[in-house]
Each structure stands twice: as C-alpha cells, then as structure tokens.
Amino acid sequence: MGRVKAHVGLFSALVLLLLVAAVVGQRTRPRKPTRRPAIPRKPTVSQAEPQEPTDFPPLILGPASPYPDCPRECSCTPNYPNSLNCENRNIRTIPVIPSRSHYLYLQNNYISEVTAEAFLNASEVRWINLANNRIQRIDKQVFQKIPALLYLYVQRNQLKEVPSGLPTSLEQLRLSKNRISKIPAGALSKMGNLTLLDLYHNQLSDSDLSKNTFKDLSNLMQLNLAHNVLKKMPSGVPNSLIQLFLDKNRIEDIPKDYFQGFAHLAFVRLNYNHLSDKGVPRAVFNISSLLELQLAHNHLASIPLFSAHLEHLHLNHNTIDNINGTQICPHSLQADMSDPSQIPRLRYLRLDGNQLSAPIPLDVIMCFRHLHSIVI
C-alpha cells in the first residue's frame, strides 16, 4: 500500500512539473513580427476637373404659374397679371419677357448684360428694375423694343457710361453706384419727359459734362450728381430744377449768377465740398424759391446771404467764428414785424462744428422769430 501511495505522489508531481514548464514556455515564446497594413496609393490625376464658379449660387425656380408664358425662374400671379417678378432668383441672363408685361422686377441677380433678344415681344413694358446686378452693358437695341418705357432703375451695377438709345418717353433714370465716367454725346437728347436723373456715386469729372449734356431735359426736376469728382458747378443745368444734389465732390467756387433763372429751385445740397468765402459770392444763394440749403463740411468762415423764404440752413462743420444777425437778416430789424409776410421763415439752423459758442446773439433771435431749433 505504501508503494502505491508513493508512485501516485511521484506521478502527480511529474504532471504538475510538466504543466508549469508548458506555461513558462508559452510565455517566453517569441512572437512573430506583425506586418503593417498596406497604405492604398491615391490614383494619379492627369488633369483637374472643371469646377463651377463659386460666386454664382444655384438658380432658384419660381412657383408653378397659371400662365404658360411665365419663365420658370420667375413668378407670375393672377393678382398682378402685368408684372413679371424675377428678383432674387440668382439668374445670369434675362429670360424672354411675356408680351403682357408692364412691370419687370429683375433686381438682386447676377445679370451681366442686357440684350434685345429677351424683349422681342415686350413692347408694353413701362417699368424695369435691374438694380444690384453685374451689368456692364445695355444694348441700345433694347430700347427700340420698349418705346413706351417710363422708369429705368439700374443702380448698383458696373456700367461705365450712360446707356445710349434711351426712349424719349423715359421719366426716371436711376444710375447711382455704377462706374460711369462718360455721358456719350446725345445720350440724353430729346428726353423732354425726364423728371429725375440720378447719377450719384459715379466717376464723373468736369470734362464729362458739357454745356449741352442736359440741354434737352426741359422738365427735369431732380438732378443728383453727388459723390463724383466734379471741381466746378455743372453747366447747362435746366432751370426747371427743384432739387440739385452735389454733395461729396471737389467744388471750389460758384459763379455769382449761377442760380439766375431758376424759378422753382427749392433744395440745394453742397455738403462735403471745398467751398470757401472766396469761392462763394455773398448773395449767390439769395433766391426766393430756395427752401433748404445745405453747405455742411466746407471751409466757409461767414454765413452767406439768403432770402426770407429759406426754412432750413445747414452750415455745420465749417470755420465760422462769428454770427451777426443784423448782417444776415433778410429784412431790417426795424421793419414792421406785425406783418407775417415780413418775418423770415427760417425754422432750422445748424451751426455745430464751427468756432462758435453760446449764447446765440439776440439780434439773430429778433430777426428769425420762426426758429424752432438752433444747433450750435
């Protein structure tokens, strides 16, 4: 019995020894080196593929229309059967205009050229809004197709000159914020119906405005030449004007008889120019029709004379250091002020940004009894 136990114990020890050796051998066995996964090579491209221009967003199509002649990129509604609404559609070219159209809304797009093809059957068009596009050229044949056009709005584009061939029926022409540096000879001829001409914020100089540029505009009421590069007052301006805007130019002087013959001129703006006492004759603005005169941000050292009918006077940001009511009063201070027609109508006077200090002289208050506001 004792031998059997001894053999069993010896056998158990041998088995245990073999198991330990197997475990140790497994731990110390060197691992096979692992391979890194192969990196796929990019296929070589022999030529870059073309890309769409990034500044042209996708075209926006209009809603379904009951009119079969309505372009897909526009909107036509029964409530306004004579209107074609194509604004804010990202269109590059003007679609074919239906013959029933009187009003065209094409603003806020990417149109670069206006050609006659789109207007072949659009002879009834009265109003076109092309503002805020990229228009560089308008074919003069366009206006032969729309001879009864009344309003043309082409502000905020890239035109370099006033379009030629404009219809004589035109009443309003808005060309502000372009790059216009030229008005071709005859571009505004025979346009006796034009009442508003807006050339604000362009590149017009004195040499671009001849004495005949505006001669045929016999009914012009508003002329806006502000924010150009003029050094002189424009010549040949029609005396039918009511509003003349010349702010932000480089005008240095005004001829003493410049405003003679203007029977209806009520608003004159010459802010932000280079006017001084030397270049402004003292009585040049003493015209009875004038209601508002703006001469802010110039180099004036004294207040020019003005008529008793003037109601608003802006002289802020000049070099004025003295104000004398006796000198600027349109009437004598000894005149009979019981007559309302004798009291000057000035109601608003702005003098801040000068070299003046309060209080306002008493003779100014005594003269201008309708003054509601004085800014000093």
Helices and strands as residue ranges (DSSP letters): H 2-28, E 75-77, E 80-85, E 103-105, E 113-114, G 116-119, E 127-129, E 137-138, H 141-145, E 151-153, E 172-174, E 196-198, G 206-208, E 222-224, E 243-245, E 267-269, G 277-279, E 292-294, E 312-314, H 325-328, G 340-342, E 348-350, H 362-367, E 373-375
